[in-house]
C-alpha cells in the first residue's frame, strides 16, 4: 500500500491581502492526478488544513471538494487538526465526511483511543496499516497545571503527557494488529526542525519543541507544522512533508514536495510539487529595481508576486506609481514595497519617510523592553506572552 503524506495547506490564506485560491485549486488538481498516477490508497494531511480558525466559505468548499475527489478515486483521507485549525470547524462535517472514507481527528482520545486509530485496508479487505491519528495537542487537553509551578516543571509535565499519549496509541495499535506497519502523525515542532517566517511558534504551555526520543518506534511518522520538507531524528521514515506552496517569501526558493510511504517496501519517496506561482524578492536602488522588473519574464499562467526592498531613504509614493506604470498590462503584481531597515532609520528619526510598515509588532515590543531596561529572563517571558497575543489577534482577524 502507498500512502501520501502532506500538510500545512493553509486553505483560505490571505497573502498580504491576496487570495491563494487559484494556487490551491491547481494543487488539488495535481494531487488528484498524483493519487491516480502513483496508485495511492490513502492521503494523510498532518494539520493546518486551514489558515485560520474562521476560514472563508470558499476554503471550506475547496476542502469538501477535495474529499469528494479523493473518494471518487477510492482513496482514504485522514485529516488531523493543526494549531491553525479550529476544532469546532473541523468537527462540523466530521461525521458526514466519515461516510466518504475521510476521517478527521481534532483532539486526543484519552478514554477511547481506538476511535483515533484508523485501519487502512487493501483491495481485498485486509488491514495493510494502522494510523495513529494524533492532532496538534493543546495544553488544555493534556495537563492541568497547579498554581506556583515553574516554567520548567510545566514543560516537563507537558512533555511527559505527550509521551504517554503517543505511547498509549502506539501500544493500542500494536495490540490490534501487531504484524502491520504502525503510522503516527503529529503537528508540532520536533527538535531540529527548521522554521520559516510563516511558521507560527507553538507555545504549548511553555514547551516549544519535543525530542524525537520521546516517541515510540513508528514505522512512519507523518509530521506537520514545519513548512520545509525534512527528516527528523536521523530517521528517513520520520518526516515533515512541508507545505505544498511557499507561505511566505522566505520559502520561495525551498522546493515543495509530498512524501509517499510504501508499506511493503518500508521506504519513502518524495514527489516534487510544481511551482504554481512565482514569488520573487528584489532589492536595490530605484534604478536597479526598475531594470530588474522590466527584464522580468511574466509568461506564467498565474501572475508573479513581487516583494521589493528599496535601499534608499525615499518617499515611496512616487516610486510606487512608477512601479504600477511599469507593471501595467503585465502578469506581475507587487504585493509589498518597503525600505531597508537602515534606510528607514525608524528609531533615530533620520529617515524622512520612516513608518511602522518597516518594523514588526514584536520588534516594537522588544525596543520598548530595551528602553525600559527589563531584566533578561523577565523580558523573555514577556516576549512569549506578547507572541501569544499576536497569534490570538491574527486568528481573530
Secondary structure, DSSP 8 states (H G I E B T S, - for coil): -EEEEE----BT-EETTEE-HHHHHHHHHHHHHHHHHTT--EEEEES-SBSSSS--HHHHHHHHHHHHHHHHTT-EEEEE--TTS-HHHHHHTHHHHHTTTEEEE-S--SS-GGGGEEEEE-TTS-EEEEEE------HHHH----TT--HHHHHHHHHHHHHHHHHHHHHHHHHH-TTSEEEEEEES-BTT----TTS----BTTB--B-GGGS---SEEEEES-SS-EEETTEEEEEE---SS-SSGGGTTS--EEEEEETTTTEEEEEE---SS-EEEEEE-HHHHHHHHHT----SSS-EEEEEEESS---HHHHHHHHHHHHTTSSEEEEEEEE-HHHH-TTTS--TT--GGGS-HHHHHHHHHHHTT--HHHHHHHHHHHHHHHHHHHHH-
